[in-house]
Amino acid sequence: MRYAKNSASRQVTSAFRRNAFGVSRRRFATETLTPPKKKPRIVRRIVLATTALTGTFYVGSAFLAFNNTDYYDFFSEHVPLGQSMLEYGEANHWDTMTVHSAVDYTVRTATSIKDFIVEKVNGAPTSVKEVKERVEKSAHDAKVTTIRTVEASKERVKDVAAHVRTNVQKEEDKLTGKAAAIAKHQSEQLVEGLSDLVRKAEEALAVKPDTPASDSDTPSKSPGTPSESATSRQHDVYEAPLPVGFEPPPGFSLPPPPKKEPPPPKYAELPLVAPAVSKLASSEPIISHLAGTIDNLASFLKSNPEAASRVTDVLDLAKNDLSTLAQRIESAKEEERKGLEAKLDEQTREYTLKLLETEMEAQDRLDNQEEEFRKLFDLRQSQLIQTYRQKLEEELKTQTDLINERLKNEVVAQGIELQRRWIREIKMRVEEERGGRLAKIDELSAQLKRIERVALDNSAYLDENIRVHALWSAIRGLSTSALSSPVRKPFREELRVVRHIAAAREDPVVAAALETLEASEVPDVGVEPFADLASWYTTSVAPKVSNVALVPDQDAGLLSHLASHLLSSFRFKRHGLVEGQDVLSVLSRAEYYLNEKDLDSAARELNQLKGTAKVLLHDWLEAARRRLEVEQALEVVHTQATLASLLVV
Amino acid sequence: MSSSKPVSSEDIIGQKYDRCLADFLVKTGVGFSVGVVASVILFKRRTFPIALSTGFGAGAAYADCDRSFNPARIPGTRIIPASPSPSGTAPDEHKHQV
C-alpha cells in the first residue's frame, strides 16, 4: 500500500518534473533561439544585471549568513530560495571558507572561466549548456531529494532507533546496547547504502553531463559571452554538487577529485582542435574536415593576418560546413537531448525506484527489526513476567503452604484442644446425665432385676409350692387310700402319682423309699387297716395263741397240745403292761400296745415269741409288718415333703 | 390240708385237732367193725376180737395225730437241741439218727 502510494507520488512528482522540464526546455529553447537574433541589448543587459545582482546578493548573503547568525535566520526564513542557497553554501563548505581559500577559489574559478571561455570561444550552443544546467539541476534536485529522503529516512531510522532504544531501554538494559548497536549499524549501513547510491547517481549524472560537454566542445566557437558566464557558473554549480555528500558518510567527498581531474586535459587539448576531434573523425567526418579547415584558416591567418579577404572562399566553405554542422549538431543535439532526457528520466526513475526500494527495504528491515525487537521485547517481557509470576507464584505457594501448614497445625491443635474440651465437657455432661437419667435407668434396671429376681423367686417359690402342694396332696391321697381307708384296698395308682411328683423333685431319699415300696407286691394287695388288725388279734389270734401257750417249743406232741389247751383255759388272764417272758405276758403287752394303737411295739412284742405261738402268729405279724413298712415309707415321704415345704418357705 | 382255701396260721392247731378226731373215729370204727367181723366169723362171737381191733384202730389214729402235731418225731430218731436256746430266736433243729 505504502509502496503503491509512494510509487504514485513518485510518478506524480516525476511527471511534474517532466512537465517542468518540458516547459523550461521550451522556454530555454526559445531563449536560446532569441538572444542572437532579435532582442536588443537592453534586455540582455537587464537580465545580466539582475542575474549578477541576484547572484552577488545571494552569494554575499550566504557568506554573511554564515558569519552572522541573525542574518542567517533572516536569510533562511524571509528570503526566497535563501534556505536552498544556504544549504548549497554549506554543501560547498562556504561557511568554513577563508579569504585565502576564497581568493584561491575565485582565482581558480576565474582561470576555469577563462579556460572555459577560451574553450567555448567558438560558441557552444547555450542550449546545450542549458540542457546541461537543467540536467544538473535535475540531478541536483534528485540529489537533494535523495538527500532529503535519505535524511528523512535517516531521521526516521533515528527516530525508530531512538524509539526502539527507548523502548528497549525501558525493557531491558542489556538489550539496549545491542539494539542500539544494531540500529546504529543498520542506520549506518542504510546511510552508507544510500550514500553509495547517491554517489553512484552523482557519478552517473556527472558522467552524463560530461559527455555532452565533450560533444559540445568541438563546435564551441560561435556562442557569445553571456552564455559563457552562465556556463562557467553552471560549471561551478555543476562542480559544487559533487562534494554534496557533506553528510556523515566520509567516503562521499572522495569522488570529486577524479571529476576534477578531467578539466586539465581539456585545457591541454583545447589548443589542438584536430587531434581532439580525430577521435570522432571516424564517426563524424564533417567535423574532422571542419577542424582541418579551421586549422588551416587559423594557420593561414596566423601566417598572414592581412589576407583576410582571401579567406572568403575558405570561410564560405567553412560556412557551408558549419551550416551543415549546425544542422547536424541541431539534430544531434535534439537526439542527444531526447536521449539524455530519456536517460535522465530513466535514471531518475531508476534511482528513485532504487531509492524507494532501498528506503522501503530499510523501512521493511527497520520494521522487521522493530517487529523483532518488539517481539523480542514482548517475549522477554512475557518471559520476565512469566518468571516473575512464577517466582511470585512459588513464593505465594510457599507462603500459602507455610501459612496453610501453620493454620493446619493451629487448627489441628485447636481441634485437639477443642476436642479435649468437648470430650471433657461431654464426659461431664455424660456424668451428669449418668448422675441423672442413666442413674435412674440403672436404678430402674436394678429394680427391674430385683423384681425379676423376685418374680423368678416367686415363680420358683410358687412352682415349688405347687409341687409341694401336689406332693402333699398325693401323699395325703396315698395315705388316705393305703392307711386310713376302712377296708383293705390296693394303692398302686396313688403310689405312682406320688412317685411321679417325687421324681420331679429328684429326692433320693423319697425315691429310694418309694422304690422299695413299689418293688414289693404290697401296693397291689394293699394293707390291713389298723382296726382290722387289732380286732383280728384280739378276737382270733390272742385266744388261740394263749391256748398253745404251754406247748413246749420242741417235741410238742398231741398230748402236750391237749394239755396246754386244757390248762390254759384255767389260767388267769393278765392285762396291761405286765412283766414276764412267757407267752401270756407277751400277749397281754401286745394287746396293751394295740390298745395304745402302737402296732409297731405290739409287733415287736409278738415277734419275740417262739415255737408254736410264733407259727400261729405268722399271718398276723406278716400283715402288721406290711402295714408298718407302708407306714414307714409314707412317713419318710411325709418328712421329705415337710422338709421341702419348710425349705420353700 | 385238702381244703383249697389257705388257712390262717392261728387256725392250724384247730384244724389238726379236727383231722385227728376224724381220723380217730374212722380208724376206731374200722377196727371195731373188723373185730366184729372177726369175732363173728372166726371167734364164734367172742368179744375180744372186737375190742382188739378197735384198739388197733384207735392206736393207729393216735399215732398219726401225734405225727401231725410233731412231724419231726419219727420213730428211731431223736432231736437234740444244739445249745441252750436263747430267747427270741428260732430253734435250730438238728436231727440225729439214733
Interface residues (C-beta under 8 A of the other chain):
Chain A: S540 V541 K544 V545 N547 V548 D553 Q554 D555 A556 G557 L558 L559 H561 Q581 N607 Q608 K610 G611 T612 K614 V615 L616 L617 H618 D619 W620
Chain B: S8 S9 E10 D11 I12 I13 G14 K16 Y17 C20 Y62 C65 D66 S68 F69 N70 A72 R73 I79 P81 S85 S87 G88 T89 A90 P91 E93
